[in-house]
Amino acid sequence: MPIRVQQMLRRIAVGAILSWLTLAVVACAGLSSTPAPAPTPASIPSSTSTQARLSAQGGFEIAQLGIDPAEVNPGQEIRITAQVTNTGNTEDSYTAELSINNIAEAVREEVLPAGGTQTLSFLVSKDIPGTYEVALGGLAGQFVVVKPAELTPTSNGKAVSPELTVAPDFTGIDVVTNETVSLGQFRGSVVLINFVNYGCSRSLSQIVSAQLLVIRDVAKERDDFVPLSIFCGCCPRDVLRDFTEQNGLTWSWIRGTADSTVPQYVDYLIEYGYPTLVFIDKHQYVREVTGYCDFFTLSAKIDETSQY
């Protein structure tokens, strides 16, 4: 056989052997590789606890929705209450969700024994005037945040009421000191008139008392205004004197009568009820009239009145 043919056959044989070895190595590698473990499914947490499911199935009765007060000034607190009763045969947990204008405001969980009743109570406040819809445990109600008297700017940058009102003057006898007191004698000072109805009803007395204590606390912090309380006369004078002494209410108290003070301010009382606060500047103009004010709101309004 010629040498050239022998060399060609040798090359073909060597190439075939190398190709067979390559395929064998690849096949062995594939057989010896360890398969990747199958992914383990993520654990799925239970969506609700047993207590929450039981509560959702029923067994509770909620009633007597209370909204107090139903009309407030911006920032004033409102207490929302309801009674929840466990009508089941075992102790269970009730989750109460308070919503205002379809937005969750607060959530509370109460554990009640079988047949037990619990009062749910929430404190809320809103700064923007308007009507707010309340929902609690299937019950519905509403409260209103009133719009403060609008003010218009003046050339000096301060604000004045569109219709500035001169504060009606009056004279009365201080039932604590028996001295004669008139609004006019306080010209040159900021005066805060506080209309009070004390002793006629328990719930009214509570909010009136709270307002008086706020005025007292503000007066302890600053001496740039004169508090002056006018009461309707339901409360006996000796009871009123004891109340003022026990609580450190050191300002003048005048009894409003049908022919003196109250008729001159009756429109404010009709609008705000008790308590009504009238802020009078040092020139004896009425700058603002509001209902109940907390400590910081009252102090801020006195600051505003002091600008004039």
FIKOLTI-232358 format. One record per residue (C-alpha): x, y, z. Coordinates in pm, whole numbers. Each point is the difference from the previous one (the first is absolute). Layout:
// FIKOLTI-232358
{{X; Y; Z}} ...
// end
This chain:
// FIKOLTI-232358
{{0; 0; 0}} {{141; 339; -84}} {{141; 203; 299}} {{-228; 301; -71}} {{-313; -217; 26}} {{124; -161; 324}} {{53; 348; 161}} {{-350; 112; -103}} {{-161; -311; 152}} {{198; 49; 322}} {{-124; 362; 36}} {{-366; -106; -50}} {{36; -274; 264}} {{158; 240; 254}} {{-277; 260; -60}} {{-272; -261; 50}} {{157; -114; 327}} {{23; 359; 133}} {{-364; 72; -91}} {{-113; -319; 176}} {{198; 91; 315}} {{-151; 352; 6}} {{-353; -136; -21}} {{72; -253; 272}} {{137; 267; 238}} {{-302; 224; -55}} {{-241; -289; 54}} {{175; -106; 321}} {{2; 355; 131}} {{-373; 28; -65}} {{-73; -328; 176}} {{214; 82; 303}} {{-135; 358; 64}} {{-235; 36; 295}} {{-341; 150; -87}} {{-84; 333; 174}} {{-243; -46; 285}} {{-360; 96; -79}} {{-101; 338; 150}} {{-176; -26; 330}} {{-339; 179; -1}} {{-12; 304; 231}} {{-202; -53; 316}} {{-337; 176; -10}} {{-94; 168; 329}} {{-357; -32; 124}} {{-196; 312; -95}} {{-194; 27; 324}} {{34; -126; 350}} {{-265; -223; 153}} {{-123; 282; 224}} {{-31; 240; -293}} {{-193; -255; -204}} {{-234; -74; 286}} {{-63; 370; 52}} {{-65; 45; -370}} {{-263; -277; 13}} {{-206; 197; 251}} {{-70; -48; 367}} {{23; 371; 76}} {{-257; 275; 21}} {{99; 366; -18}} {{-241; 282; 85}} {{-43; 351; 144}} {{235; 200; -218}} {{84; 327; 175}} {{169; 308; -149}} {{66; 274; 253}} {{-7; 282; -86}} {{-151; -28; -347}} {{114; 350; -101}} {{348; 127; 79}} {{256; 261; -89}} {{312; -100; -198}} {{238; -199; 218}} {{-256; -67; 273}} {{-14; -359; 123}} {{-306; -219; -55}} {{-74; -315; 198}} {{-155; -284; -202}} {{-142; -291; 198}} {{-199; -320; -48}} {{-102; -303; 204}} {{116; -344; -119}} {{-143; -321; 148}} {{128; -356; -42}} {{-320; -196; -73}} {{188; -329; -34}} {{55; -277; 255}} {{377; 36; 32}} {{253; 274; 50}} {{88; 162; -330}} {{193; 290; -150}} {{-167; 290; -180}} {{196; 231; -230}} {{-157; 345; -14}} {{91; 222; -294}} {{-100; 364; 1}} {{-22; 156; -345}} {{-53; 365; -85}} {{-94; 86; -356}} {{74; -362; -96}} {{358; 22; 127}} {{115; -210; 297}} {{62; 232; 292}} {{72; -246; 280}} {{-12; -374; 72}} {{-41; -159; 339}} {{-33; -360; 117}} {{-211; -90; 302}} {{-26; -342; 164}} {{-346; -57; 146}} {{-128; -289; 210}} {{-319; -177; -106}} {{-288; 243; 49}} {{240; 284; 89}} {{-45; 362; -108}} {{276; 254; -57}} {{-8; 371; -84}} {{213; 92; -300}} {{133; 354; 20}} {{205; 200; -251}} {{123; 359; 7}} {{40; 173; -337}} {{46; 355; -126}} {{-5; 162; -342}} {{145; 333; -108}} {{-187; 49; -328}} {{-360; 128; 15}} {{-265; -228; -147}} {{-230; -294; 68}} {{167; -327; 96}} {{-170; -340; -35}} {{67; -245; 284}} {{-19; -381; -29}} {{57; -237; 291}} {{-102; -366; 2}} {{-277; 50; -255}} {{-137; 309; 176}} {{12; 338; -174}} {{-14; 362; 107}} {{167; 333; -68}} {{152; 309; 156}} {{62; 349; -134}} {{311; 215; 28}} {{-121; 358; -28}} {{179; 259; -206}} {{158; 279; 208}} {{-102; 355; -78}} {{180; 102; -316}} {{249; 285; 27}} {{118; 239; -272}} {{349; 154; -18}} {{56; 371; 49}} {{272; 228; -130}} {{209; -51; 313}} {{4; -375; -46}} {{-238; -75; 288}} {{-342; -154; -40}} {{-337; 142; 97}} {{-351; -134; -12}} {{-198; 110; -307}} {{-258; 152; 236}} {{171; 123; 312}} {{-235; 6; 301}} {{29; 216; 307}} {{-32; -221; 307}} {{-325; 92; 181}} {{78; 151; 339}} {{-163; -132; 314}} {{15; 36; 376}} {{-57; -268; 260}} {{82; -112; 353}} {{284; -244; 52}} {{-169; -282; 193}} {{329; -100; 161}} {{121; 343; 120}} {{-331; 197; -17}} {{181; 275; -191}} {{-148; 185; -298}} {{160; -106; -326}} {{-43; 144; -349}} {{157; -88; -334}} {{97; 364; -58}} {{233; 6; 300}} {{231; -246; -183}} {{54; 221; -303}} {{368; -17; -92}} {{21; -373; 77}} {{-91; -312; -193}} {{-316; -144; 155}} {{-117; -360; -26}} {{-371; -32; 79}} {{-97; -357; 86}} {{-373; -81; 7}} {{-60; -276; 253}} {{-293; -231; 70}} {{96; -191; 311}} {{-220; -231; 203}} {{-288; -41; -247}} {{113; -337; -136}} {{286; -235; 77}} {{134; -33; -354}} {{-13; 377; -58}} {{169; 69; 332}} {{287; -229; -96}} {{92; 184; -319}} {{-59; 340; 163}} {{226; -99; 292}} {{267; -124; -241}} {{-6; 335; -182}} {{31; 193; 325}} {{304; -204; 101}} {{161; 68; -337}} {{-55; 374; 48}} {{152; -27; 348}} {{308; -182; -132}} {{52; 254; -279}} {{-40; 286; 250}} {{274; -155; 212}} {{236; 14; -299}} {{-78; 357; -110}} {{-146; 317; 148}} {{-81; 192; -320}} {{-376; -71; -4}} {{-296; 34; 235}} {{-232; -301; 40}} {{-362; 85; 77}} {{-265; -268; 53}} {{-374; 54; -43}} {{-219; -281; 130}} {{-367; -71; -57}} {{-96; -14; 367}} {{-96; -370; 27}} {{277; -55; 251}} {{-53; 142; 353}} {{248; 271; 90}} {{150; -185; 296}} {{63; -310; -214}} {{160; 221; -264}} {{219; 171; 259}} {{119; -338; 130}} {{73; -115; -354}} {{209; 308; -82}} {{197; -20; 324}} {{72; -372; -29}} {{123; 36; -359}} {{185; 332; 28}} {{-231; 194; -236}} {{91; 350; 114}} {{-173; 217; -261}} {{-339; 171; 12}} {{-328; -192; -25}} {{-317; 182; -105}} {{-349; -142; -7}} {{-162; 60; -339}} {{-364; 106; 24}} {{-279; 42; -252}} {{32; 379; -7}} {{375; 44; 4}} {{291; -196; -142}} {{-130; -312; -172}} {{-239; 166; -253}} {{289; 207; -136}} {{199; -315; -80}} {{-286; -244; -58}} {{82; -54; -370}} {{340; -136; 98}} {{-156; -228; 258}} {{-251; -136; -250}} {{282; -83; -239}} {{252; -150; 242}} {{-194; -99; 312}} {{194; -47; 323}} {{279; 78; 32}} {{19; 303; -231}} {{324; 200; -9}} {{4; 363; -117}} {{342; 154; -69}} {{-5; 381; 39}} {{300; 216; -88}} {{127; 294; 205}} {{-217; 239; -206}} {{-311; -201; 101}} {{-62; -155; -341}} {{-109; -363; -32}} {{278; -173; -189}} {{-117; -360; 14}} {{-267; -222; 152}} {{45; -376; 43}} {{-118; -298; 198}} {{227; -218; 210}} {{378; 59; -40}} {{285; -213; 130}} {{307; 153; 165}} {{208; 64; -312}} {{-292; 121; -211}} {{-113; 241; 270}} {{349; 139; 46}} {{40; 47; -378}} {{-331; 189; -24}} {{103; 231; 281}} {{323; 67; -193}} {{-205; 90; -308}} {{-230; 230; 197}} {{298; 170; 162}} {{124; 120; -341}} {{-266; 272; -19}} 
// end
